[in-house]
Amino acid sequence: MKKIITILLVGMLLASCKTDSKSVEQPSDGYIISGTAPGVYNGIRVYLKSNDQRGKMITRDTAVVMNERFTFDGKIVNPEVWLLSGNSIKGTLPIIVENKAISVELNKDNIRASKISGTKANEDLIAYEAKVQDISTKRNQLGGQIRTAASAEEKNKLTAEYAELNKQVSEMPINYIKEHPKSLYAMVLIDKLMSQRDTDFNQVTELFDGLDSSLTNSKFGSDVKAKLDAVKRQREALSAIEIGKVAPKFTAPTPDGKQLALDDALGKVTIIDFWAAWCGPCRRENPNVVKVYNKYHSKGLEIIGVSLDGTSRQKDPKDAWTKAIEQDKLTWNHVSNLSYFNDPVARAYNIRSIPATFILDENGTIIAKNLRGADLEAKISELLD
């Protein structure tokens, strides 16, 4: 009888352990990652992490190792590269998480030597990472040889080889996408390229268009295309407000309800000043702008104040706007749609923070921007004195 009770208790204990772990059945519309972790103790936590939109590393999922096994399950909108890591385990393992069954054999001593199976995308990722690792190893070896080179000639030769390896690494994503138009990992690489500041978005568009229709017509493909189009529009908007470009034209309401066009308010030199009644730094800068205006208005300086009042925290945005104009003695032209940062003028000038200023010549060409304090006065003096 005691043996039967003991067996029942053990069975209950094992059942409770399984309850704490996640189900190993394939979710109908989500991902399940079933892992083995030889040599990893019970209770060790393992994590799936990735960078959020601001680049901060965040935890996407957590599991607990039990009997050298762990399981993640959930649902993801589009495939993403996440990083698998664990307490007491050095390093991270990149893994493409998609709504499929994935298996991981975790190597606690060298996590990069772990094995991932179950999806073609992860097989492609592993092959790609192996090539990157191979080049990194060669670069490290060359780095050591460069430091101990016996002659300048040998050092120059090794340095050229090192530069060639760097070039290979930088070109790897582009070449991979071109050579693997049906690989989901190619789409993942395109998505990753868009987060890099030096990306040529015309080239990325060509790479996207060269992918197989099974990818571009998928939900993931549609989302990547939408993101690509949005980034391109943002880059074009930034390009439109570079120094040397003609400032974007606009017409907006004045405090008395009339419409004022930029072309109708240009002087020899014009400052477009983005500000708001609620903006402390703007209000503190206003006395300096008043000083500059009073000193140089007679010489041809004009200012157009574009207010970004209209935040939901303001009970009466227009009243706050007009009172600030009066209190700060801002005697120049003013316009606003009272739409906060959604103001069409602010959006045309890609305004993300205020105060922000653009200085235009008599033809409306941008000749300087974002000058404040003594720098603003010095620039206006240079142009009009």
C-alpha positions in Angstrom: 0.0 0.0 0.0 2.8 2.4 0.9 4.5 1.7 -2.5 1.2 2.5 -4.3 0.9 5.8 -2.3 4.5 6.6 -3.1 4.0 6.0 -6.8 0.9 8.1 -6.8 2.7 11.0 -5.0 5.6 10.8 -7.5 3.1 10.9 -10.4 1.4 13.9 -8.9 4.7 15.7 -8.5 5.7 15.0 -12.1 2.2 16.2 -13.2 2.7 19.4 -11.2 6.1 20.0 -12.9 4.5 19.6 -16.3 1.8 22.0 -15.4 4.4 24.6 -14.5 6.1 24.0 -17.9 4.4 25.2 -21.0 2.5 22.9 -23.4 4.6 21.1 -26.0 1.7 20.8 -28.4 1.9 23.0 -31.5 -0.4 26.0 -31.1 -2.7 26.3 -34.1 -1.6 29.9 -34.8 1.5 30.5 -32.7 5.1 29.5 -32.1 6.4 26.7 -29.8 10.1 26.4 -29.1 10.9 23.1 -27.5 14.4 23.0 -26.0 16.8 20.5 -24.5 19.5 21.8 -22.2 22.0 19.1 -21.3 23.8 19.8 -18.1 21.7 22.8 -17.1 20.2 22.6 -13.6 16.5 22.6 -12.8 15.2 26.1 -12.1 17.6 27.9 -14.4 15.6 30.6 -16.4 16.1 31.0 -20.1 14.9 34.0 -22.0 13.9 35.2 -25.4 15.0 38.9 -25.8 15.0 41.5 -28.6 15.5 45.2 -29.1 12.4 47.4 -29.0 11.9 50.4 -31.3 14.2 52.5 -29.2 17.0 49.9 -29.3 16.5 48.9 -25.6 16.8 45.1 -24.9 13.6 43.7 -23.5 12.5 40.2 -22.5 9.8 38.7 -24.9 9.4 35.4 -23.2 10.7 33.4 -20.2 10.9 29.7 -19.5 12.3 27.5 -16.7 14.6 24.5 -17.3 13.1 21.3 -15.7 14.7 17.9 -16.3 17.1 19.5 -18.9 14.1 20.7 -20.9 12.3 24.0 -21.5 9.5 25.3 -23.7 8.4 28.7 -25.0 5.1 29.2 -26.7 3.2 32.3 -27.8 2.2 34.2 -30.9 4.1 36.7 -33.0 2.7 39.0 -35.7 5.7 38.7 -38.1 8.9 36.6 -37.9 11.6 38.3 -35.9 15.2 37.5 -34.9 15.2 37.2 -31.1 18.1 36.2 -28.8 18.0 33.1 -26.6 20.0 33.4 -23.4 20.0 31.9 -19.9 21.2 32.5 -16.4 24.7 31.1 -15.9 25.0 30.6 -19.7 27.4 33.0 -21.5 26.4 34.7 -24.7 23.2 34.7 -26.7 21.9 32.6 -29.6 20.0 34.3 -32.4 16.8 32.5 -33.4 14.1 33.4 -35.9 10.8 33.2 -34.1 7.9 32.5 -36.3 4.5 30.8 -35.7 5.8 27.3 -36.2 7.3 24.5 -34.1 11.0 25.0 -33.5 13.5 22.8 -31.7 16.7 23.9 -29.9 19.5 21.8 -28.5 21.2 24.2 -26.1 25.0 24.0 -25.7 25.6 25.6 -22.2 29.4 25.8 -22.8 29.2 27.5 -26.2 25.7 28.8 -26.9 26.6 29.7 -30.5 27.2 26.0 -31.0 23.6 25.2 -30.1 21.5 23.5 -32.8 18.2 24.9 -34.1 15.9 22.9 -36.3 12.3 22.8 -37.5 12.2 25.8 -39.9 14.1 26.6 -43.1 14.5 30.2 -42.0 16.6 29.1 -38.9 18.7 26.8 -41.1 19.4 29.8 -43.3 20.2 31.9 -40.3 22.6 29.4 -38.9 24.4 29.1 -42.3 24.6 32.9 -42.5 25.9 33.3 -39.0 28.6 30.6 -39.6 29.9 32.6 -42.5 30.0 35.8 -40.4 31.8 33.9 -37.6 34.3 32.5 -40.1 35.1 36.0 -41.4 35.3 37.4 -37.8 37.8 34.7 -36.9 40.0 35.6 -39.9 39.7 39.3 -39.0 40.9 38.6 -35.4 43.8 36.6 -36.7 44.8 39.4 -39.2 44.5 41.9 -36.4 47.1 40.1 -34.4 49.4 39.7 -37.4 49.1 43.4 -38.2 50.2 44.3 -34.6 53.3 42.1 -35.0 54.1 42.8 -38.6 57.9 42.9 -39.2 57.8 45.6 -41.9 55.6 48.4 -43.2 55.2 46.5 -46.5 53.8 43.4 -44.6 51.6 45.6 -42.4 50.1 47.4 -45.4 49.4 44.1 -47.1 47.7 42.7 -44.0 45.7 45.9 -43.5 44.4 45.7 -47.1 43.3 42.1 -46.5 41.6 43.2 -43.3 39.7 46.0 -45.1 38.6 43.4 -47.7 37.1 41.2 -45.0 35.3 44.3 -43.6 33.9 44.9 -47.1 32.7 41.3 -47.3 30.9 41.6 -44.0 29.2 44.8 -45.0 28.1 43.3 -48.4 26.9 40.0 -46.9 23.3 41.0 -46.3 22.9 42.5 -49.8 24.5 39.5 -51.5 22.5 37.1 -49.5 19.2 38.7 -50.3 20.0 38.8 -54.0 21.1 35.1 -54.0 18.2 33.8 -51.9 15.0 35.5 -53.2 12.8 32.7 -51.7 14.3 32.7 -48.2 12.3 34.1 -45.3 15.6 35.1 -43.8 16.2 37.4 -46.8 13.0 39.3 -45.7 14.3 39.3 -42.1 17.6 40.9 -43.4 15.6 43.6 -45.3 13.7 44.4 -42.2 17.0 44.7 -40.3 18.6 46.8 -42.9 15.9 49.4 -42.5 17.0 50.1 -38.9 20.5 51.1 -40.0 21.2 54.8 -40.5 23.5 54.5 -43.5 21.0 52.3 -45.5 20.5 53.1 -49.2 16.7 52.8 -49.3 16.5 52.9 -53.1 18.7 49.7 -53.0 16.6 48.2 -50.3 13.5 48.8 -52.4 15.1 47.1 -55.3 16.1 44.1 -53.1 12.5 43.9 -51.8 11.1 44.0 -55.3 13.5 41.2 -56.3 12.1 38.7 -53.7 9.8 35.9 -54.7 6.1 36.9 -54.7 5.4 34.2 -52.0 7.3 36.5 -49.6 6.3 40.0 -50.9 2.6 39.0 -50.9 2.7 37.6 -47.4 1.5 39.4 -44.3 5.2 39.8 -43.3 6.0 41.2 -46.8 3.2 43.7 -46.7 4.2 44.9 -43.3 7.9 45.3 -44.3 6.8 47.1 -47.5 4.6 49.5 -45.5 7.6 50.2 -43.1 9.9 50.7 -46.1 7.5 53.2 -47.7 7.1 55.0 -44.4 10.9 55.3 -43.9 11.4 56.5 -47.4 8.8 59.2 -46.9 10.5 60.3 -43.8 13.9 60.4 -45.5 12.4 62.4 -48.3 10.9 64.8 -45.8 14.3 65.2 -44.2 15.9 65.8 -47.5 13.4 68.5 -48.3 14.6 70.6 -45.3 18.3 70.3 -45.7 20.4 73.5 -45.9 20.4 74.7 -49.5 16.9 73.5 -50.3 13.9 75.8 -50.8 11.8 75.7 -47.7 8.5 73.8 -48.0 5.7 76.2 -48.8 2.7 76.5 -46.5 -0.3 78.6 -45.7 -1.8 78.5 -42.2 -4.3 80.4 -39.9 -3.2 83.5 -38.0 -4.6 84.4 -34.6 -7.4 86.5 -36.2 -8.5 83.6 -38.4 -6.9 84.8 -41.7 -4.6 82.7 -43.8 -0.9 83.6 -44.1 1.3 82.1 -46.8 5.1 81.8 -46.3 5.8 83.6 -49.6 3.8 86.6 -48.4 5.9 87.0 -45.2 9.4 86.6 -46.5 11.9 89.3 -45.9 15.6 89.7 -46.8 16.1 87.1 -44.0 13.3 85.1 -42.5 13.2 83.0 -39.3 10.6 80.3 -39.1 10.3 79.7 -35.3 8.5 76.6 -34.1 7.4 77.0 -30.5 4.3 76.7 -28.2 2.9 78.4 -25.1 3.4 75.2 -23.1 7.0 74.9 -24.1 9.3 76.1 -21.3 12.6 76.2 -23.3 10.7 78.1 -26.1 9.4 80.7 -23.6 12.9 81.1 -22.1 14.3 81.6 -25.6 11.7 84.2 -26.7 13.4 87.2 -25.1 16.5 86.5 -27.2 14.3 86.2 -30.3 12.6 89.5 -29.4 16.0 91.2 -29.0 17.2 89.9 -32.4 13.9 90.9 -34.1 13.9 94.5 -32.7 17.5 94.9 -33.7 17.3 93.7 -37.3 13.6 94.1 -38.4 14.4 97.5 -39.9 17.2 95.9 -41.9 14.9 93.2 -43.5 14.4 90.5 -40.8 11.0 88.8 -40.7 9.9 86.1 -38.3 7.0 83.7 -38.7 6.1 82.0 -35.4 4.5 78.5 -35.9 2.8 77.5 -32.7 2.4 73.8 -31.8 -0.3 74.5 -29.2 -3.2 72.2 -29.3 -2.1 69.5 -26.8 -5.0 67.7 -25.1 -3.7 69.1 -21.8 -4.7 72.6 -22.8 -8.3 73.6 -22.1 -8.2 76.5 -24.6 -5.2 76.2 -26.9 -6.0 79.3 -28.9 -6.3 81.4 -25.7 -3.0 80.0 -24.4 -1.4 80.8 -27.7 -2.6 84.4 -28.0 -1.8 85.2 -24.4 1.7 83.9 -24.8 2.2 86.1 -27.8 1.1 89.1 -25.8 3.0 88.2 -22.6 6.3 87.6 -24.5 5.8 90.6 -26.7 6.2 88.6 -30.0 5.3 91.3 -32.5 5.9 89.4 -35.7 3.7 87.1 -37.8 2.1 84.1 -36.2 0.3 81.0 -37.6 -1.0 77.8 -36.1 -3.5 75.0 -36.8 -3.5 74.3 -33.1 -2.8 70.6 -33.8 0.2 70.0 -31.5 2.9 68.0 -33.4 0.3 67.0 -36.0 0.3 70.5 -37.3 0.7 70.3 -41.2 3.5 72.9 -41.1 5.4 71.1 -38.4 5.0 67.8 -40.3 6.3 69.4 -43.5 9.4 70.5 -41.6 9.7 67.2 -39.7 9.5 68.9 -36.3 10.1 66.3 -33.5 10.9 68.8 -30.7 10.8 72.5 -30.1 12.1 75.1 -30.1 13.2 74.7 -33.7 14.2 77.4 -36.1 14.9 77.6 -39.9 16.6 80.7 -41.4 15.7 81.5 -45.0 17.2 83.9 -47.5 15.0 86.3 -49.6 14.3 83.5 -52.0 13.0 81.2 -49.3 16.1 78.9 -49.4 17.2 77.4 -46.1 20.6 78.8 -45.1 20.7 77.7 -41.5 18.6 76.0 -38.9 18.3 75.3 -35.2 20.2 78.3 -33.9 19.5 79.7 -30.5 20.9 82.4 -28.2 24.1 84.1 -29.2 24.4 81.8 -32.3 21.1 83.0 -33.7 22.1 86.7 -33.3 25.5 86.1 -34.8 24.0 84.5 -37.9 21.5 87.2 -38.4 24.2 89.8 -37.9 26.4 88.1 -40.5 23.5 88.2 -43.0 22.2 91.7 -42.4 25.0 93.9 -40.9 
